[in-house]
Amino acid sequence: MAGALLVGALAGAVTGVGGAALMDNDGAQTVASSPDAPSSLQPVDNQTQTSPPQNAAGSTEAAAARVLPSVVKIYTTGPQGSGSGSGIILTPQGEILTNNHVVEQAAEGGKLAVSFNDGSSADATIVGRDPLTDLAVIKAEDVSGFRPATMGDSDGLQVGQQVVAVGAPFGLESTVTTGVVSALNRPVTTRGADLDDPATAFPAVQTDAAINPGNSGGPLVDLSGRVVGINSAIKTASSSAGQQSGSIGLGFAIPSADAIPIVEQLRRGETPTHARIGVSVVDATDDVGLPSGALVRQVEPGTAGDEAGIEVGQVITRVDDHVIANADSLVATIRSYRPGDTVVLTVAPADSQGTPTGDSQTISVTLGSDA
């Protein structure tokens, strides 16, 4: 792998499936029942949720104490090898959230098992997976009584806020690392080990909390122990063949607010749906090479973009209040919405390179679905 690439295969593809996925610089690729089980996942308001009842409430210690019982290590084997990753307990009956790239080997004749924080273990099966968002739900067999994680509201995160990452980096289960939110809505594009999978693009929570191969699928939590992201990708320095690179302080998590709708569909056995405009875009640059948006190359007839009046040759520079720097930025931003949502695009006429050549205008688009 070339230096500093966020490549599509999960980190450590040579030795197994246990890594955070890597992201590509150019954006082309990237890492028994209980009656009181919650029927659905709901983000908890950051301002109203009470802190855990501990003397060190609001500290790293409190966050770790609250979330550790809800984090598992996932073991997987398949035709391409074996490895490990992390997961987040969703229900007392053993439904577990993780990354698709952690479990995809097991989807093709492999096996899964999980180990819990209390030392117990169980076989597991895949409930559903979504390569497009790099999310998956698995089910530990014949278990009950485990503590589900509390889902937080990633929309309330602030740059500089302290966060904690939990998982099994390099197989070291129940590992806790801490850092801050380095950036929000960072466009990240990755691809799993299966090259037939579509590229995953999401507006990531970037953090400097150490995330390493094996952290994939584990939680990023706030200081009250609420899950605000699912650790998914890292940027690394160069590594030689056969070796795994580790954290350089650039980790990326799928925001919880974006993950919850997909997870709910997977739990119900549904095929996940994703918002789409129905346009093909490329990176746009101005006359000195600075990114200037996403240049529309094609508009599919009958899609949301076509009905809204988007035209070939326009450059999209904003989606609502989100600045669009390039094509990946547009894809990642739209991925944070749901089919049927209405967004306001800022567009302008542009030359063949994407340099705006006229005044901007706004276009209201009701997003379509890939279903």
C-alpha positions as CSV (number, residue, x, y, z in Angstrom):
1,M,0.0,0.0,0.0
2,A,1.3,3.4,-0.8
3,G,2.1,5.8,2.0
4,A,-0.6,7.6,3.8
5,L,-3.4,6.0,1.8
6,L,-6.8,5.3,3.2
7,V,-7.4,2.2,1.1
8,G,-10.5,0.2,0.6
9,A,-9.5,-3.1,2.2
10,L,-9.6,-3.2,6.0
11,A,-6.4,-2.5,7.7
12,G,-4.4,-5.7,8.1
13,A,-6.1,-7.5,5.2
14,V,-3.0,-9.7,4.9
15,T,-3.5,-11.1,8.4
16,G,-7.2,-11.0,8.9
17,V,-10.3,-8.9,9.0
18,G,-9.7,-7.2,12.3
19,G,-8.7,-3.7,11.3
20,A,-10.2,-0.4,10.9
21,A,-10.7,0.2,7.2
22,L,-8.2,2.6,5.5
23,M,-9.3,5.6,3.5
24,D,-8.0,6.6,0.1
25,N,-6.5,10.0,-0.4
26,D,-8.2,10.5,-3.8
27,G,-11.6,9.2,-2.5
28,A,-11.7,6.3,-5.0
29,Q,-11.5,3.6,-2.3
30,T,-10.8,3.0,1.4
31,V,-11.9,-0.2,6.8
32,A,-32.8,-16.6,25.2
33,S,-35.1,-13.6,25.1
34,S,-35.6,-10.7,27.5
35,P,-39.0,-9.0,27.8
36,D,-37.5,-5.6,28.4
37,A,-35.4,-5.4,25.2
38,P,-35.8,-2.0,23.4
39,S,-37.9,-2.3,20.3
40,S,-35.9,0.4,18.6
41,L,-32.8,2.5,18.9
42,Q,-33.2,6.2,19.7
43,P,-30.4,8.7,20.1
44,V,-30.4,10.4,23.5
45,D,-30.4,14.2,23.6
46,N,-26.9,15.4,24.7
47,Q,-28.3,18.1,26.9
48,T,-30.9,16.0,28.8
49,Q,-29.2,12.7,29.4
50,T,-28.1,12.3,32.9
51,S,-24.4,11.3,33.7
52,P,-23.6,7.8,34.9
53,P,-24.0,7.5,38.7
54,Q,-20.3,7.4,39.5
55,N,-18.0,9.6,41.6
56,A,-16.1,10.4,38.4
57,A,-19.1,11.3,36.3
58,G,-18.1,13.1,33.2
59,S,-14.6,11.6,33.2
60,T,-12.9,9.1,31.0
61,E,-13.2,6.6,33.8
62,A,-16.9,7.0,34.0
63,A,-17.3,6.7,30.3
64,A,-15.3,3.5,30.2
65,A,-17.1,2.0,33.2
66,R,-20.4,2.6,31.5
67,V,-19.6,1.4,28.0
68,L,-17.2,-1.5,28.6
69,P,-19.9,-4.1,29.5
70,S,-21.6,-3.3,26.2
71,V,-18.5,-3.9,24.0
72,V,-17.6,-7.3,22.5
73,K,-14.7,-8.7,20.6
74,I,-15.8,-10.4,17.3
75,Y,-13.9,-13.4,15.9
76,T,-14.4,-14.3,12.3
77,T,-13.1,-17.0,9.9
78,G,-13.6,-17.4,6.2
79,P,-12.1,-18.5,2.9
80,Q,-9.6,-15.6,3.0
81,G,-8.4,-16.1,6.6
82,S,-9.3,-15.2,10.1
83,G,-9.2,-12.1,12.3
84,S,-11.0,-10.1,14.9
85,G,-12.9,-6.8,15.3
86,S,-15.2,-5.1,17.8
87,G,-18.9,-4.7,18.3
88,I,-21.6,-2.8,20.3
89,I,-24.4,-4.6,22.2
90,L,-27.8,-3.3,21.0
91,T,-30.2,-5.5,23.0
92,P,-30.0,-7.9,26.0
93,Q,-30.7,-10.8,23.6
94,G,-27.4,-10.3,21.9
95,E,-28.0,-8.2,18.9
96,I,-24.6,-6.5,18.1
97,L,-23.7,-3.6,15.8
98,T,-20.4,-3.7,14.0
99,N,-18.8,-2.8,10.6
100,N,-19.6,-4.8,7.5
101,H,-15.9,-5.2,6.8
102,V,-15.4,-7.0,10.1
103,V,-17.9,-9.7,9.3
104,E,-18.1,-9.9,5.5
105,Q,-15.7,-12.9,5.3
106,A,-18.2,-14.9,7.4
107,A,-21.0,-14.1,4.9
108,E,-19.4,-16.5,2.5
109,G,-19.2,-19.8,4.3
110,G,-17.3,-18.5,7.3
111,K,-18.1,-18.5,11.0
112,L,-18.5,-15.9,13.7
113,A,-18.1,-15.9,17.5
114,V,-18.1,-13.1,20.1
115,S,-16.5,-12.7,23.5
116,F,-18.2,-10.6,26.1
117,N,-16.7,-8.3,28.8
118,D,-17.6,-10.7,31.5
119,G,-15.4,-13.5,30.0
120,S,-18.3,-15.5,28.4
121,S,-18.5,-16.2,24.7
122,A,-21.0,-17.4,22.1
123,D,-21.3,-18.3,18.5
124,A,-23.0,-15.7,16.3
125,T,-24.8,-15.3,13.0
126,I,-25.2,-12.3,10.6
127,V,-28.6,-10.6,10.9
128,G,-28.0,-8.2,8.1
129,R,-25.2,-6.1,6.6
130,D,-24.9,-3.0,4.4
131,P,-21.7,-2.7,2.4
132,L,-22.7,0.8,1.2
133,T,-22.6,2.2,4.8
134,D,-20.1,-0.4,6.2
135,L,-22.6,-1.4,8.9
136,A,-23.7,-4.8,10.0
137,V,-25.8,-6.4,12.7
138,I,-25.0,-9.8,14.1
139,K,-26.8,-12.0,16.7
140,A,-25.0,-13.9,19.5
141,E,-26.8,-17.2,20.0
142,D,-28.5,-18.4,23.2
143,V,-27.6,-15.4,25.3
144,S,-29.5,-12.9,27.4
145,G,-29.1,-10.3,30.1
146,F,-26.3,-8.3,28.6
147,R,-26.3,-4.5,29.0
148,P,-27.1,-2.6,25.7
149,A,-25.1,0.5,25.0
150,T,-26.8,3.8,25.2
151,M,-27.0,5.5,21.8
152,G,-26.0,9.2,21.9
153,D,-26.8,12.0,19.4
154,S,-23.8,12.6,17.2
155,D,-25.5,15.8,15.8
156,G,-24.7,17.4,19.2
157,L,-21.0,16.9,19.0
158,Q,-18.6,19.8,19.0
159,V,-15.0,20.1,17.7
160,G,-12.7,19.8,20.7
161,Q,-15.1,17.7,22.7
162,Q,-13.5,14.8,24.6
163,V,-14.4,11.3,23.4
164,V,-13.4,7.8,24.2
165,A,-12.8,4.9,21.8
166,V,-13.3,1.3,23.0
167,G,-12.5,-2.0,21.2
168,A,-10.0,-4.7,20.6
169,P,-7.1,-3.2,18.7
170,F,-4.7,-5.9,17.4
171,G,-6.8,-8.3,19.4
172,L,-6.4,-6.6,22.8
173,E,-10.0,-6.6,23.9
174,S,-11.5,-4.0,26.2
175,T,-8.9,-1.4,25.3
176,V,-9.8,2.2,26.1
177,T,-8.2,5.2,24.3
178,T,-9.1,8.9,24.7
179,G,-8.9,12.0,22.6
180,V,-11.0,14.8,21.2
181,V,-13.3,15.3,18.2
182,S,-10.9,16.7,15.6
183,A,-13.4,17.5,12.9
184,L,-17.0,16.9,12.0
185,N,-18.6,15.9,8.6
186,R,-15.2,14.8,7.3
187,P,-15.8,13.1,3.9
188,V,-14.4,9.6,4.1
189,T,-14.5,6.9,1.4
190,T,-13.4,3.3,2.0
191,R,-13.9,-0.1,0.4
192,G,-14.1,-3.5,2.2
193,A,-12.0,-6.5,1.5
194,D,-14.5,-7.7,-1.1
195,L,-13.7,-5.6,-4.2
196,D,-17.2,-6.3,-5.5
197,D,-18.6,-4.2,-2.6
198,P,-19.5,-0.6,-3.4
199,A,-17.4,2.2,-2.0
200,T,-18.5,3.4,1.4
201,A,-18.8,7.1,1.8
202,F,-19.8,8.9,5.0
203,P,-19.5,12.3,6.7
204,A,-17.2,11.1,9.5
205,V,-16.5,12.1,13.1
206,Q,-12.7,12.6,13.0
207,T,-10.9,11.9,16.3
208,D,-7.3,11.7,17.5
209,A,-8.3,9.0,20.0
210,A,-6.1,6.0,19.0
211,I,-8.0,3.7,16.6
212,N,-6.1,0.7,15.3
213,P,-6.7,-2.5,13.4
214,G,-9.2,-4.4,15.5
215,N,-11.1,-1.3,16.7
216,S,-13.5,-1.5,13.7
217,G,-17.1,-1.8,14.8
218,G,-16.4,-0.6,18.4
219,P,-17.9,2.6,19.9
220,L,-16.7,6.1,20.0
221,V,-18.5,7.6,23.1
222,D,-18.8,10.9,24.9
223,L,-17.8,11.3,28.5
224,S,-21.2,10.0,29.7
225,G,-20.6,6.8,27.8
226,R,-23.1,7.4,25.0
227,V,-22.3,6.0,21.6
228,V,-21.8,8.9,19.2
229,G,-19.9,7.0,16.5
230,I,-18.9,3.6,15.2
231,N,-15.2,3.4,14.7
232,S,-14.6,2.5,11.1
233,A,-11.5,3.9,9.4
234,I,-8.0,5.2,9.9
235,K,-5.5,7.1,8.0
236,T,-2.0,5.6,8.2
237,A,1.6,6.3,7.3
238,S,3.2,3.9,4.8
239,S,3.7,0.3,5.7
240,S,5.7,-2.5,4.1
241,A,4.0,-5.6,2.6
242,G,2.6,-7.9,5.2
243,Q,2.6,-5.4,8.0
244,Q,-0.2,-3.5,9.6
245,S,0.1,0.2,10.2
246,G,-1.3,1.7,13.4
247,S,-2.8,5.0,14.5
248,I,-1.2,8.3,13.6
249,G,-4.0,10.2,15.3
250,L,-6.4,10.3,12.4
251,G,-9.4,8.0,13.1
252,F,-12.9,8.2,11.6
253,A,-16.2,7.0,13.0
254,I,-19.6,6.7,11.4
255,P,-21.9,9.2,13.2
256,S,-24.5,7.5,15.4
257,A,-27.3,9.6,13.9
258,D,-26.5,8.3,10.4
259,A,-26.1,4.7,11.6
260,I,-29.3,4.3,13.5
261,P,-31.8,4.3,10.6
262,I,-29.7,1.7,8.7
263,V,-29.3,-0.4,11.8
264,E,-33.1,-0.5,12.4
265,Q,-33.7,-1.7,8.8
266,L,-31.1,-4.4,9.2
267,R,-32.6,-5.6,12.5
268,R,-36.0,-5.9,10.8
269,G,-34.6,-8.0,8.0
270,E,-35.1,-5.2,5.5
271,T,-32.8,-4.2,2.6
272,P,-31.3,-0.8,3.7
273,T,-32.3,2.2,1.7
274,H,-30.1,5.2,1.0
275,A,-30.8,8.8,-0.2
276,R,-29.8,9.7,-3.7
277,I,-30.1,12.7,-6.0
278,G,-29.6,10.8,-9.3
279,V,-26.6,12.7,-10.7
280,S,-23.1,11.7,-11.6
281,V,-20.4,14.1,-10.5
282,V,-16.7,14.7,-10.6
283,D,-14.3,16.9,-8.6
284,A,-14.5,20.6,-9.6
285,T,-11.6,23.0,-9.4
286,D,-11.2,26.7,-10.0
287,D,-8.7,28.3,-12.3
288,V,-5.8,27.8,-9.8
289,G,-6.7,24.3,-8.9
290,L,-8.6,24.9,-5.6
291,P,-11.5,22.6,-4.9
292,S,-14.7,24.3,-5.9
293,G,-17.5,21.7,-5.6
294,A,-19.0,18.7,-7.4
295,L,-19.4,19.2,-11.2
296,V,-22.5,17.5,-12.6
297,R,-21.6,15.3,-15.6
298,Q,-24.9,13.4,-15.9
299,V,-28.5,13.6,-14.6
300,E,-30.5,10.4,-14.6
301,P,-34.0,10.9,-16.2
302,G,-36.8,10.6,-13.7
303,T,-34.7,11.0,-10.6
304,A,-34.9,13.6,-7.8
305,G,-32.2,15.7,-9.5
306,D,-33.9,15.6,-12.8
307,E,-37.3,16.6,-11.3
308,A,-35.7,19.4,-9.4
309,G,-34.1,20.9,-12.5
310,I,-30.4,20.1,-11.9
311,E,-28.4,20.5,-15.2
312,V,-25.3,19.0,-16.6
313,G,-22.5,21.5,-16.3
314,Q,-23.6,23.0,-13.0
315,V,-21.3,22.8,-10.0
316,I,-22.9,22.0,-6.6
317,T,-21.2,24.0,-3.8
318,R,-23.5,23.5,-0.8
319,V,-26.1,21.1,0.5
320,D,-28.1,23.1,3.1
321,D,-25.3,24.6,5.2
322,H,-22.7,21.9,4.3
323,V,-19.9,23.2,2.1
324,I,-19.2,20.8,-0.8
325,A,-15.6,20.6,-1.8
326,N,-15.6,17.8,-4.3
327,A,-17.5,14.7,-5.5
328,D,-16.8,12.6,-2.4
329,S,-17.9,15.4,-0.2
330,L,-21.3,15.5,-2.0
331,V,-21.7,11.7,-1.8
332,A,-20.8,11.6,1.9
333,T,-23.1,14.5,2.7
334,I,-26.1,13.1,0.9
335,R,-25.5,9.8,2.6
336,S,-26.2,11.5,6.0
337,Y,-29.8,12.2,4.8
338,R,-32.7,9.8,4.4
339,P,-34.9,9.1,1.3
340,G,-37.8,11.7,1.3
341,D,-35.8,14.4,3.0
342,T,-35.8,17.8,1.3
343,V,-32.4,19.6,0.9
344,V,-31.5,22.9,-0.6
345,L,-28.6,22.7,-3.1
346,T,-26.5,25.8,-4.0
347,V,-25.4,25.5,-7.7
348,A,-23.7,27.6,-10.3
349,P,-23.0,27.3,-14.0
350,A,-19.4,26.2,-14.6
351,D,-16.8,25.5,-17.3
352,S,-15.5,22.0,-18.1
353,Q,-13.2,22.1,-15.1
354,G,-15.9,23.2,-12.7
355,T,-14.8,26.8,-12.3
356,P,-18.0,28.8,-11.6
357,T,-18.9,31.1,-14.5
358,G,-22.0,32.8,-13.2
359,D,-24.1,33.6,-10.2
360,S,-25.2,30.9,-7.8
361,Q,-28.8,29.8,-7.3
362,T,-30.5,27.5,-4.9
363,I,-32.5,24.4,-5.9
364,S,-34.8,22.5,-3.5
365,V,-34.6,18.7,-4.0
366,T,-36.6,16.0,-2.3
367,L,-34.2,13.1,-2.2
368,G,-35.0,9.8,-3.8
369,S,-34.1,6.3,-2.8
370,D,-32.0,3.5,-4.2
371,A,-34.6,1.0,-3.3
